[in-house]
Amino acid sequence: MGGAKNHGIIMPDADMDQVVNDFMGSAYGSAGERCMALPVAVPVGKKTADSLIERLIPRVESLKVGISTDPDAHYGPLVTAAHHKKVSDYIAQGVAEGADLVVDGRDFTLQGYENGFFMGPSLFDNVTRHMVTYKEEIFGPVLQIVRANDFDEALSLPSQHQYGNGVAIFTRDGDAAREFASRVQVGMVGVNVPIPVPIAYYTFGGWKRSAFGDINQHGPEGVRFYTKVKTITS
């Protein structure tokens, strides 16, 4: 697999309590260090965006960072000191690019583990598609909000991004869900599912720079990888 920059589209009719709960786990779980994390939230319409940010801030600020044996911790440290610096640099770059850093987790330290690679959660608002921090994979506990005016603009964001691993849409409208799933240019799509990883009976894998080669993993594609086609004519 290649890189990823998975988007979560939030329609005005979405269940906002579910949306916020899902982003807490999908954006910040495992410190954001997984290929199927959901680090980009795309609320459709100003009212949706304002409601989302109002609900997100206290939840993000309440996340607990801790060691792996702490049952109350929501996530643990980043993988290395070098990666900790890389994520910190991305946050600084986001500020320099003009995004609003609503919650800044860079100064977090865990008592008793001051030399560890722990980082608090960060939250950006008013990120745009032209920013480097949007175009590239941060791979850390950072959630970026990219506001969209309407459905088509929201659809274009993951479709035009260099990565196309996974995407989700949060809505109660079946027509919007079908339209989005049909048109979006991403390999794995979730409808009210924040991390759209199918069970192994089905194929797992993304599109564009999120994949290598011409086939994906698991399911029929996995069988095809180990199969030679033989054609017999009689």
VMD Tcl script that draws the C-alpha trace (Angstrom):
set ca {
  {0.00 0.00 0.00}
  {1.00 3.60 -0.55}
  {0.03 6.64 1.50}
  {-3.42 7.78 2.54}
  {-5.40 10.92 3.33}
  {-8.86 9.63 4.13}
  {-11.80 12.06 4.19}
  {-15.03 11.99 6.15}
  {-17.86 13.90 4.45}
  {-20.48 15.23 6.88}
  {-23.81 16.10 5.31}
  {-26.19 18.57 7.02}
  {-28.58 15.74 7.95}
  {-25.89 13.60 9.63}
  {-26.20 12.44 13.23}
  {-23.66 14.83 14.75}
  {-23.28 12.87 17.97}
  {-22.31 9.81 15.95}
  {-19.99 11.88 13.75}
  {-18.06 13.31 16.69}
  {-17.80 9.94 18.42}
  {-16.57 8.31 15.21}
  {-13.92 10.95 14.58}
  {-12.56 10.63 18.12}
  {-11.68 7.02 17.39}
  {-10.87 7.17 13.69}
  {-8.79 10.37 13.69}
  {-6.98 10.00 17.01}
  {-6.98 6.26 17.74}
  {-3.51 4.70 17.52}
  {-2.20 8.30 17.62}
  {-3.40 8.64 14.02}
  {-0.70 6.22 12.89}
  {-2.66 3.88 10.65}
  {-3.44 3.79 6.96}
  {-7.20 3.84 7.55}
  {-7.25 6.78 9.97}
  {-9.76 9.53 9.15}
  {-7.70 12.75 9.48}
  {-9.84 15.03 7.28}
  {-13.38 16.12 8.17}
  {-15.40 17.77 5.40}
  {-18.58 19.38 6.76}
  {-21.01 20.53 4.07}
  {-22.33 24.02 4.70}
  {-21.41 26.65 7.27}
  {-24.05 25.55 9.78}
  {-22.75 21.97 9.69}
  {-19.14 23.13 10.04}
  {-19.87 25.45 12.96}
  {-21.84 22.76 14.76}
  {-19.06 20.24 14.18}
  {-16.26 22.44 15.49}
  {-18.31 23.44 18.53}
  {-18.80 19.79 19.44}
  {-15.29 18.66 18.55}
  {-13.26 21.11 20.63}
  {-14.27 19.87 24.11}
  {-14.05 16.24 23.03}
  {-10.58 16.67 21.54}
  {-9.37 18.55 24.61}
  {-10.64 15.73 26.85}
  {-8.72 12.96 25.08}
  {-6.28 11.21 27.40}
  {-2.81 10.31 26.16}
  {-1.02 7.59 28.08}
  {1.04 4.43 28.10}
  {-0.30 1.25 26.54}
  {-1.06 -0.35 29.90}
  {-3.31 2.55 30.98}
  {-6.89 1.36 30.40}
  {-8.17 4.94 30.41}
  {-5.80 6.19 27.70}
  {-7.29 6.90 24.28}
  {-3.95 6.54 22.52}
  {-0.23 6.24 23.19}
  {3.05 7.66 21.88}
  {4.21 8.22 18.34}
  {6.56 5.63 16.95}
  {9.91 7.49 17.06}
  {11.45 10.81 18.05}
  {12.00 11.58 14.36}
  {8.33 11.06 13.59}
  {7.31 13.15 16.60}
  {9.33 16.02 15.13}
  {7.85 15.42 11.68}
  {4.28 15.70 12.98}
  {5.20 18.80 15.01}
  {6.70 20.36 11.88}
  {3.51 19.64 9.92}
  {1.46 21.40 12.60}
  {3.76 24.43 12.46}
  {3.50 24.41 8.67}
  {-0.29 24.32 8.87}
  {-0.25 27.45 11.02}
  {2.16 29.13 8.59}
  {-0.14 28.23 5.69}
  {-3.03 30.06 7.33}
  {-5.12 27.26 8.85}
  {-6.67 27.90 12.28}
  {-5.06 25.73 14.96}
  {-8.00 25.37 17.34}
  {-6.38 22.78 19.61}
  {-2.57 22.51 19.82}
  {-1.13 19.30 21.24}
  {2.55 19.93 20.59}
  {3.49 20.96 24.14}
  {2.04 17.86 25.78}
  {4.29 15.85 28.11}
  {3.35 12.77 30.10}
  {4.45 12.91 33.72}
  {7.02 10.24 34.42}
  {7.63 9.75 30.69}
  {9.03 13.15 29.75}
  {11.44 11.59 27.26}
  {8.70 9.64 25.51}
  {7.29 10.45 22.09}
  {3.85 11.46 23.35}
  {1.87 14.20 21.63}
  {-1.47 15.71 22.52}
  {-4.31 15.88 19.99}
  {-4.41 18.79 17.55}
  {-7.36 20.18 15.62}
  {-7.25 22.48 12.58}
  {-10.14 24.45 11.09}
  {-10.35 26.29 7.76}
  {-7.83 24.07 6.00}
  {-7.90 24.37 2.20}
  {-7.08 21.98 -0.61}
  {-4.09 24.10 -1.66}
  {-2.19 23.65 1.61}
  {0.75 21.25 1.73}
  {-0.48 19.92 5.07}
  {-3.72 18.90 3.35}
  {-2.02 17.36 0.33}
  {0.39 15.21 2.36}
  {-0.13 12.48 4.94}
  {0.66 13.70 8.47}
  {0.22 10.30 10.15}
  {-0.29 11.65 13.65}
  {-3.00 12.79 16.11}
  {-4.09 15.71 13.93}
  {-7.59 16.29 12.55}
  {-8.08 18.83 9.75}
  {-11.43 20.42 8.93}
  {-11.90 21.38 5.28}
  {-15.19 23.23 4.82}
  {-17.25 22.57 1.68}
  {-20.09 24.72 0.39}
  {-22.10 21.89 -1.15}
  {-22.19 18.18 -1.97}
  {-20.27 18.48 -5.26}
  {-17.42 20.40 -3.66}
  {-17.22 17.84 -0.86}
  {-17.20 15.02 -3.41}
  {-14.38 16.66 -5.37}
  {-11.99 16.80 -2.40}
  {-11.26 13.06 -1.97}
  {-11.81 12.44 -5.69}
  {-9.10 14.91 -6.73}
  {-6.65 14.11 -3.93}
  {-3.45 12.26 -4.82}
  {-4.39 9.50 -2.37}
  {-7.51 7.37 -2.65}
  {-7.40 4.77 0.10}
  {-10.62 5.16 2.09}
  {-13.46 7.66 2.46}
  {-16.66 7.92 4.48}
  {-19.90 9.83 4.17}
  {-22.13 10.57 7.15}
  {-25.75 11.08 6.14}
  {-29.31 9.85 6.69}
  {-30.14 10.38 3.01}
  {-29.94 7.16 1.01}
  {-29.85 8.99 -2.31}
  {-26.87 11.11 -1.21}
  {-25.08 7.98 0.02}
  {-25.65 6.12 -3.28}
  {-24.60 9.11 -5.37}
  {-21.45 9.61 -3.32}
  {-20.45 5.93 -3.31}
  {-20.96 5.73 -7.07}
  {-19.04 8.86 -8.03}
  {-16.20 9.20 -5.51}
  {-12.77 8.24 -6.85}
  {-11.58 6.27 -3.82}
  {-11.05 2.54 -3.39}
  {-12.96 1.88 -0.15}
  {-16.13 3.73 0.85}
  {-17.95 3.76 4.17}
  {-21.54 4.93 4.66}
  {-21.80 6.05 8.29}
  {-18.73 3.86 8.88}
  {-15.63 5.91 9.76}
  {-13.01 3.26 8.96}
  {-14.32 1.36 5.92}
  {-12.22 -1.79 6.21}
  {-14.17 -4.78 4.87}
  {-13.81 -8.30 6.19}
  {-11.34 -10.46 4.29}
  {-14.01 -11.96 2.02}
  {-13.88 -8.65 0.18}
  {-11.03 -6.78 -1.42}
  {-8.99 -4.33 0.65}
  {-7.04 -1.57 -1.05}
  {-7.06 1.96 -2.37}
  {-6.67 3.79 -5.65}
  {-4.22 6.29 -7.10}
  {-1.08 6.78 -4.95}
  {-2.59 4.65 -2.18}
  {-1.82 1.47 -4.09}
  {0.98 -0.29 -5.93}
  {0.43 -2.62 -8.84}
  {-2.82 -3.39 -10.62}
  {-4.68 -5.47 -8.02}
  {-5.45 -5.18 -4.32}
  {-5.41 -7.49 -1.29}
  {-7.83 -10.10 0.07}
  {-11.07 -11.35 -1.45}
  {-11.30 -12.10 -5.19}
  {-8.32 -9.84 -5.92}
  {-6.15 -11.81 -3.49}
  {-7.11 -15.08 -5.18}
  {-6.40 -13.54 -8.57}
  {-2.87 -12.62 -7.46}
  {-2.03 -16.31 -6.95}
  {-3.90 -17.51 -10.03}
  {-2.85 -18.13 -13.61}
  {-5.55 -18.07 -16.25}
  {-5.64 -21.06 -18.57}
  {-7.89 -21.00 -21.63}
  {-8.85 -24.30 -23.29}
  {-10.42 -24.48 -26.73}
  {-11.82 -27.74 -28.09}
}
mol new
graphics top color blue
foreach p $ca { graphics top sphere $p radius 0.5 }
foreach p [lrange $ca 0 end-1] q [lrange $ca 1 end] { graphics top cylinder $p $q radius 0.2 }
display resetview
